[in-house]
Amino acid sequence: PLGREFPLPLDRTRVEELLAASGQPPTSGPTCEEIVRRVANAFAVSAKELLGPSRLRQVLLSRQVAMYLVRELTKQSLPRIGVLFGGRDHTTVLHACRKVEEEMAKDNVLAGKVKQLRAEMG
């Protein structure tokens, strides 16, 4: 029967056990939730605002930075990041990542803030 082929659900603990048995190191690094929380604190906005529909410049920029850092530090797919940020399209996430890279090239203060956040989490 099918149930006997897959006796255990794949929860985090089971995946870590399987990785340990295979000799693969468990994944490490920040969670998406941690990245959102830290970016929200760094930009003085709430996590709820980051994940919500607000288009205020301060919220928009911090959301883009959070998307960028999630992409860089977790290697989540663009569609998955879009879902995490309130059901946004993957093209919105791609635009956010490119926009942050452009802005960091022009704005040393922003570049420093993103670099510091990345260093703290990555």
Stockholm file with secondary structure:
# STOCKHOLM 1.0

chainA/1-122         PLGREFPLPLDRTRVEELLAASGQPPTSGPTCEEIVRRVANAFAVSAKELLGPSRLRQVLLSRQVAMYLVRELTKQSLPRIGVLFGGRDHTTVLHACRKVEEEMAKDNVLAGKVKQLRAEMG
#=GR chainA/1-122 SS CHHHHSCSCCCHHHHHHHHHHHTCCCCCSCCHHHHHHHHHHHHTCCHHHHHSCCCCHHHHHHHHHHHHHHHHHHCCCHHHHHHHTTSCCHHHHHHHHHHHHHHHHHCHHHHHHHHHHHHHHC
#=GC SS_cons         CHHHHSCSCCCHHHHHHHHHHHTCCCCCSCCHHHHHHHHHHHHTCCHHHHHSCCCCHHHHHHHHHHHHHHHHHHCCCHHHHHHHTTSCCHHHHHHHHHHHHHHHHHCHHHHHHHHHHHHHHC
//
